[in-house]
Amino acid sequence: MRVLIVDDAEDNLYLLETLLRNKGYNVTSAQNGEEALECLRKDSFHLIISDILMPQMDGFQLCRHCKTDPQLKNIPFVFYSATYTDAKDEEFALGIGADKFIVKPAQADRFLQIIEEILREHQQGTIASGRKETKEEETFLSGYSKRLIDKLESKMLDLEKANKALVEAEKRFRTLVYTLGEIVYEYHVAEDMVLWTGAYEELLGCTGEEMGGDGRSRLNRVHQDDLSALEAEFTRARRENQLIEVEYRFRHKNGNYLWIHDSGKMDISPDGVLLTVTGIMKDITKRKQAEESLRESESRLSAIIEFLPDATFVIDLEGKVIAWNKAIVEMSGIKAADIVGKGRYEYALPFYGGRRPILIDLVFQSASEIEKKYLYVRKEGETLIAETDIPDLQGKRTFLWGKAGPLYDSRGNLIGAIEQIREITEHKLAEYKLKETMALVENAYKVTIEILVSAIEARDPYTAGHQRRVANLAGMIAIDMDFPAEKIEGIRTSGYIHDIGKISIPAGILNKTSSLSDNEFDLIKEHSRIGYDILKVVESPWPIAEIIYQHHERMDGSGYPRGIKGEEILLEARILAVADVVEAMASHRPYRPAYGIDVALQEIEKNRNVLYDQDVVDACLKVFGGGYTIR
């Protein structure tokens, strides 16, 4: 089946051609009525499908020609229109001989179904093509003119509405451009004419006339030093058929220059002729000033960092090195020129031999896996402090101390992080040596204590047992008072030898079964001072000599040997005093039987904050309340 389709729109022709050819039809196309008549004179067709509104000869005229031509009047004629769509249009079309009137767009399946029905009816002779009575010429022209005038009036109304909408849209566009503080321009090359709109008066202080209407006037306002960059960008954009994106200085009416960001698009004809350039000019002076201020700040910061005595480097938010001072060059052996601008943990390579997060990266995000690689990491506000052991830094084992923290700009925005590194190898080795020495001293001290305890046991078994029990109780009180382990050890050690001064007291007095005389008691009271004299020359990590000197002092100053009181007495001595009293009263003495633990606890509770420290008494009562027994 041969089908002739007539439409001045190429897209419509293509769609109909594709649709019909896929169904097996032999399709010929024409773009107006005159072309269609030429095709009809050359070939025979089984169906004509035509648009109405076309140049030179429209669809109505084509249909009229076909239906008045004896050779063509029997060919089924279908109108397919998007412009003539109302009932009167259809009535007129059918009245001049058309067989079908279809409104665009139609569903493809339905359109094909209608075409097949028309062809089938034509073959069966049931369609009225050729047998319809065509209108007289005068009647046709009258109806045709009426349809054409109605359509023109409708088009005029639509055009008027469109023009109003366009004016309103342009007004809104101008208002928007003005509100945004931007200048929109359109340069017509052939006429050398520039059209301006937007906030040029507010931005540049110029009226439209003062802006100038030609290209030269515009270029005359561009800073001399920026003309080459503008020309280069113009050339690139034209060569690559890309947008123009360039920044340059543009002169204000007052003679000062503003920084402008110019974004434009070129309209180039098919034969390569530049027709127009349309673009937007935006004032970016404040941004440029901020960038310059930032560069100056970075320059000052770099100058300060450069002369810091500690090895120092700075990274930005992307992890790229932006400063690497002389001290870190010396420490790492890496020149600033070889690392500045690099990221991906490049700064870790000289220290750890591989790329990995280090202390400075913890500023942005905490990570326990990173912290484990340091001897310790301590946080003070936003600052991180750490120490690490580098097995091989430029060929030697090195201990480093580091401090890292965030960097902010003048508006408080985070812009990066800074780390200072200091070699502490000598200090660390000395610290380790000191610890070794202290361990030896502590061990020697323990041996000395053991010797003293053994001497006391050999001379006075009772005193030795008393000291051990006092030491244990004093240690329990210190634990309840949340003392650190090191201090608890010092209190226990003091308890083991708190009566060492009694080594100078005659055994007969120590073991006397009757009451002591005043002179004998005065002699006994000397044991605190004697113990102090014995131990004051012995090196110890704890103030044991002073604790022993004070363990018979009382809070109200009634104790001995110096009569000091309150906070003048070491807290360790106040603990030892309570433990000494409780153990002595609860245990058997040579000159009296044991009073028992209840009487002993009543004594310290009665004299709480008088003779004995109230916190120590409370802790002691709590210890015994928890089931502790003196053994």
Residue, then its C-alpha position, 0 to 999 in steps of 0.5 A: m500500500r502506497v501512502l502519501i503524508v503531507d506535513d511541513a514539520e520534519d519531526n511529524l513527517y519522521l514519526l509518521e514515516t517510521l510508524l507506517r513503514n514499520k507496518g509495511y506501508n510504502v511511504t512518500s512525504a511532502q512538506n506542503g500541498e503543492e509538493a503533494l500534488e506533484c507527487l500525485r501527478k507522478d505516482s498513484f497512491h492508496l491513501i493521503i494523510s495531510d496536516i492543515l496549516m502549511p505554507q504555499m498550499d494548506g491542507f484544505q486547498l489540497c483536499r479541495h484540489c484532490k476531490t475536484d480532480p477526476q483522477l484523484k477524487n477516489i483516493p481516501f483523504v485523512f486530515y491529521s492536525a494539531t492546529y484545527t481541532d474544533a468541531k467546526d473545523e472537522e465539519f468543514a473538512l468532511g464537507i469538502g470531501a475528507d474521509k476522516f478527521i484525526v486530532k494530533p496527537a493520537q495514540a499510535d495503535r489507535f491511529l494505525q487502526i483508523i488507517e487500516e479501517i479506512l483502507r479496508e472500507h475503501q477496498q470493500g467499496t463501503i467508503a464514500s470517497g469520490r461519491k461525496e458531493t463536493k461543495e461549489e467553489e463559492t461555498f468552499l471559498s466562503g467556508y475556507s475563508k471563515r475557517l482561516i479567519d477564525k484560525l487567524e483570530s485565534k492565533m492573534l489572540d494566542l500571540e497577544k497572550a504570548n507577547k504579554a506573557l513574554v513581557e511579564a517574563e522579561k520584566r521578572f527576569r530583569t527584576l531577578v537579575y537586578t535583585l541578584g546584583e548581576i549584569v546581563y549583556e548581549y554582544h551582537v558581533a556584526e553590528d558591534m552592539v552591546l545590550w545591557t540589563g541588570a544592576y549595572e548602575e548600582l554595580l558600576g555607577c554608570t547609566g546605559e548610555e555611559m556603559g557604551g553600546d559597542g564592544r570597544s567601550r566595554l573593553n576600554r573598561v577592562h584593566q590593561d593587565d587583564l586584557s590578555a587573559l580575557e582574549a586567551e579565554f575568548t579564543r579557547a572558548r571559541r576553539e573548543n565551543q565551550l562557555i567563557e569563564v574568566e575573571y578580570r578587573f572592570r573599571h567603575k565610574n569613580g575610577n576604581y576597579l572591581w573584580i568581575h566574574d564573566s560567564g558567557k556563551m557564544d552563538i556560532s553559525p553553521d559556517g563558523v561565523l560568530l553571531t552573538v556573545t551572551g553572558i553574565m557579569k558578577d561582582i566578586t570583589k569581596r571574594k577576591q579581597a577575602e582570598e587575598s587576605l587569606r593568602e596574606s594570613e597564610s604567608r604570615l603563618s608560614a613565616i611564623i612556622e618557618f622559624l619555630p624551633d620545634a619541627t612543625f608542619v601544617i595540613d589542610l582539610e584535604g590532608k595536603v601539606i601546606a607548611w613544612n618548616k626548617a626544623i622538620v626538614e632537619m629532623s626528617g631529611i625531607k625538603a619542603a619543596d618535595i612535600v608541600g602540596k602532597g597528601r595521602y599521608e605523605y608526611a608519615l613516610p619519613f617517620y614510619g616508613g609508610r603512609r598511615p594516619i598519625l597524631i595530626d589526623l586525630v585532630f579531625q577524627s579520633a581513632s583508637e587504632i592510631e592512638k595504640k601506636y603511641l606510648y600515650v595520647r593525652k587530650e587537653g581541650e582541642t590539643l592532643i599531646a603524645e609520645t612515640d618511639i621511632p625505631d629508625l629515623q635517619g638511621k637511629r632510634t628516636f623518641l618523639w614528643g608531639k602536639a597537634g591541634p586544629l587551625y581556624d580562620s578569622r571567622g572561626n571556620l576549621i581550615g586545617a591542623i598543625e603538629q609540632i614535634r620535638e626529639i626527646t631521646e636523651h630525656k627519655l633514655a634518662e627517664y628510663k635510667l632514672k626508673e631503673t635507678m629508682a627500682l634499685v633504690e626501692n629494692a635496697y630500701k625494702v631490704t633495709i626495712e626487712i633487716l630493721v624488722s628482723a632486728i626488732e623481732a629478734r629483740d622484741p617479738y611483741t613490738a614486731g607483731h604489733q607493727r605488722r598488724v598496724a601496717n595491715l590496718a593502715g593499708m586497709i584504711a588508705i584503700d577505703m580512702d581511695f589512695p593511689a597504690e604507690k601511697i598505700e605501699g608507703i603507708r604500709t611500709s611506715g606501719y611495719i617500722h613505725d616503732i623502730g625507735k624502740i630499738s634504743i629503749p631497754a627491753g626491761i622497760l618495754n616488757k615491764t608488767s607494771s605501770l611505767s614511771d613518769n621517767e620511763f614513759d618520757l623515755i618511751k615517748e622518745h621512740s618517735r624522734i629516735g625512729y626519725d633520726i634513724l630513717k631520715v638519712v635513708e633514701s625512700p620514695w615516701p616520707i617515711a621518716e616524717i610519718i614515723y616522727q608524727h604518728h603520735e601527734r593529735m589533731d588538737g595539738s595534745g600529742y608528742p613529740r612536737g605538739i603539732k596539730g590539724e593539717e600540720i600533721l601528714l595525712e599518712a601519719r593521721i592514718l597511722a595514728v588511728a591504726d596504732v591506737v585501735e590495734a594497741m587497745a584491741s591487743h594484749r600488752p605486757y602491763r594489761p589485758a586487751y580491751g577488745i575491738d569494740v572499746a577501741l572503736q568507741e575510743i576513736e569515734k568518741n574523739r573523732n575530730v578531737l584527737y583523730d582525723q574525722d575522715v580517717v576515723d570514718a574510714c576505719l569504722k567502715v573497714f571494720g563494719g565490712g568484716y575486717t578483723i585484726r590478725 
